[in-house]
């Protein structure tokens, strides 16, 4: 199980998700986007999927409605409590682990 992030890390990740939502102004709550998953510099997955970012009172989450390959290898929900989010030049990046515990980075463009 992933360790809980510090309050500052959670706040930074929530801000990144919020920035991404503002960047996607016309369809910030549900939209299609390119999802690119890499591990140690190698591309593991790339496809257009439905993204649902959600900012709550105490947490922020990103839901990814994946196809069968995505669902088999990766989680469908990522939270600022356990994963690190960053936003740069229109891309939301998530540092996480896949279902086998391998380190991955998910870029949503």
N, C-alpha and C positions, 0 to 999 in steps of 0.2 A: 504494500500500500504506500502511496506517495505521502511524503511528510507535508504537514500543513505549513503554508507560507506565512511569513511574518505579516503583521498588519500593514507595514510600509510596502512590502512586496505585493500584497493583495490590492492596495490602493493604486500602485503603479500599473498593475495589470488591468484593473477596472478602468483606469483612465485610457489605456490603450484600446480596450474594447469600445469605450465611449467615442474615442477619436475615430475609430473605424466606422461606427454607426453614423457619425456626422459626415464622414467622407462619402458614405453611401446614402446621401440625403433623401433621394426620391424613393428608395425602397430599403430603408435601413433595418426593418424588422424581419423581413424574409426576402431572400433574393438568391439568385444563382451566381456562383463564382467559381473560378478555377481553384482547385485544392491540390497542392503539391506537397507530398510527404517525402522527406529525405532522412537518411540515416548515415552518418559519417560521410557526407558528401555524395552519397549514391541516391539517385531518384528511385523511390520504392513504389510511388503511386502518383498519378496525375489524371484528373478528370474534372468536369463541371458538375458541381453538386449544389444542393440547396443549403443555405446557411441561415441560421436563426440566432442572432445575438440577443441576449436578454440581460438587462441591468435591473437588479432587485435592490431592496433596502440594504441588505448585508452582504450581497454577493453579486457576481457577474458571471454569466455562462455563455458559451457558444455551443449550439447544437448543430451537428452536421448530419443531414439526411443522406446517408451513403448508399451506394450500390452494394451488392453482395460481397464483392472483393474488399471494399472498404470496411464493411461491418465485420467481416471475418478477421481482419488484422488490426483494426483500430477501434477505439472507443467513439461513441456518437456524441458524447457530452464532455466538455472541458470547462473547468471552473477556476476562477482566480484564487480559490483557496488552496488548490493543489498544483496548478500548472502556472508557468510564467508566460505572460503575453507581452508583446511589444508591437508597436505600429510605426511604420516608416514608409513614406512614399507610396501610400495606397495599399500596402500589404500588411495584413495582420498575421503575426508569427506566433506560434504556440510551441513552447518547449515542453515535451511530454514523454510518455513511454507508450509503446504499443502493447498489445495484449500479452506478449511474451516477455515484457519487461525491458525491451531494448529502447535506448534513447532515440527519439525522433524529433524532427521539427516539421510542423505543419504550417505552410504558407497559404493564406487565403487572399486571392487577388481579385 
